[in-house]
Amino acid sequence: MKTLIKLFAGLFILFLAQVTLGQNISGSAHDFSSETWNPSGEICIVCHTPHHADISVTDAPLWNHQLSTATYTVYSSSTLDATVGQPDGISKLCLSCHDGTVALDNFGGKTNGTTFISGDELLGTDLSDDHPISFVYDATLASTDGGLYDPTTTNSGLGGTIDADMLFGTKLECASCHDVHNGSGVAKLLVKSNAASALCLTCHNK
Amino acid sequence: MIMIRIKLILLFLIPAWLFSQSIVNTVHNLSVSGPGQIKAVSETEICIFCHTPHNSAPKGPLWNREDPGLNYSLYNSTTTQAVIGQPDGSSILCLSCHDGTIALGSVLSRPVPIDFSGGITVMPAGNTNLTTDLTDDHPVSFVYNSALAAADGELVDPVNISWPIVLENDKLQCTACHDPHKNIYTDFLVITTQYSNLCTQCHDKNYWISSSHRNSTATWNGSGNDPWFHTPYTTVAENGCENCHNPHNAGLNERLLNYQAEENNCLYCHNGNVASTDIQLQLTKAYIHDVYAYNLIHDASEGALVLTKHVECEDCHNPHAVNNTSANAPYVRGFNKGVKGINLSGGDVDPVQYEYEICFRCHADSPDKPASPTSRQIEQNNVRLEFDVGNPSFHPIAGPGTNPDVPSLIPPLTESSLIYCTDCHASDGTGSPAGPHGSIYPQILKFNYTTADYTPESYSAYELCYQCHDRNEIIGGGNNFQEKVHKKHITEEDAPCNACHDPHGISSTQGNTTNNTHLINFDIGIVHPNNMGQLYFEDLGSYKGRCTLKCHGKNHRRKSY
């Protein structure tokens, strides 16, 4: 029941976002309704289903796409203070298409799809050339690093703090920067404009 | 409570970069909003010129530029122990702009290069374009570990180096000194170079703590060349290392000195414009230690014994050690502290204990050492042998002289006194700086010393000798010895002191205590063998001796006094 309330609350927020910002997934890069590999012509179905959802990922929102079982090479750097583990949480949902190991059309129980992601959107299983994800970003990390803002007190530019608006249980995930539903209408499905590097400089105190 | 909330809200409204220095207001903000001259025409993103969140290369730190490759000429020096490889790590990232080979706007995440104003593509020529020739830049991309520190001997063990100096996987990279995101101390330095603060985090030069070059508050008087052209500092102490060294675009690559002509690194301050003494003026005189005549021969790694003839300031001075502490002969003074030399036995010493050990570097066992201007009965140009304390006679440089009865000595000098080489060999003129820099007199003598035959005696003719030896005692006459020897020859025959005396000494390997006491070693241009072909002096005890020779046409045959 609680999950259902959460879902409705979420949908309501999405609805509000549509109304207030005038942007939605329809027509965005994530609108696959006219792709040949999606004969249903539905938009949401590639990722979501109202029934029989995959609940193997915690808090997965009625997941309908086959998940990847890949093991990833994660980002590392001599100046990195965060502990970067294997992608978890909702980032795994993104990677179920973007790591290129699972066909785009492997949704709704299908496992023999043949269309795979390509181009810049293909991150692969080597995530060492990508911004790290699935790491705890808290006041301690900010203090240790010295080049990050304290997420619990710093404004995200989205209404509240970084912690409240952009992190998922204190972790930074793909969705910290990307709004898969194109709520803000910014290119590359960013949560907000990166003009003047505003998105980067939300967290990075450089 | 409400006030606190309002304050919190206000805090959110203030742009975060106001709290601390940010890349946004540095010249590394290459976006259209950047404060520098070099910036994009319309691109607003700041991070993009270096970083991308996806598909970066090299991977860390999410790099967005091409790798310029391995095409660099590397710093090298005879005194570096580090193994300096082609730039890697973060240094190669810096060089992807700062070597001037890749367009500033060429980033991986954009299909076409970002346009720069003024039609700029690559880094314009100037100090920030290091080029692919890194031989004149502080080395980077070398392992800096405890072993290197131990091998070098003048580096801080990196286990004792702390933030903000950061090594990258044990290697020193550009980022050890520069933080490309923050420009608090100019040139994006991580801490100030004032008082050599940055340099001394790693460099621990012997003697530096007490060096005048670290501690002097002297300022530039504004004349001549700006000695501190690459710093904003106004005293010797503030400039510290950078008085002489330039970490980038150095004039003399090895050891990163300001100027290629070694002496200019010294003389642009020691010309009366910063230092109180004007050494450059001394070097305009006729007889000098000619530091101008040699270029790139001196090497800091050379042995104490100079094998290839040259002279540079650093042969006698250690700029990391010099100060103005005084000492008494024969001990080395602060000016020459920390220099290597050759001791009286011919062995290497580092540092020297006695001043003469510095002179012995060139004037003793060196194969190409200068020769004496006087042709003598006993030839010896090795001053180490001339001053040996086992000699039949010698001026007291390394130990008290052999003659216990020298009545001409002017107090406070006594028969047990020691003197410096530089008491005789030094710049002429009252108030001139100490040391044998330059003189109007041959052999860089501090006072006139006439060696020509038939010189009418005067104070000025033998001014050098008379500094220590009382003129009246020498030529005033009185007893038999004075009348027959000095008064007779110097004032009546107009013979110079140098005709009979060899002022350095006579080596025991050639002379003996019968014929060569009292520095007797004849100038054979003046004193000749007699008609029997004989030329010698014999010591017959106190104030007694006899000569067998021919001088001024007169034969002496065992002529005694």
Interface residues (C-beta under 8 A of the other chain):
Chain A: Y75 S76 S77 S78 T79 L80 D120 L123 S128 D129 D130 H131 G147 Y149 T154 N155 C177 N194 A195 A196 S197 C200 L201 H204 N205 K206
Chain B: F12 A16 W17 S20 S22 I23 V24 S31 S33 T44 E45 I46 C47 I48 H51 P53 H54 N55 S56 A57 K59 G60 P61 L62 G89 V166 E168 N169 H181 K182
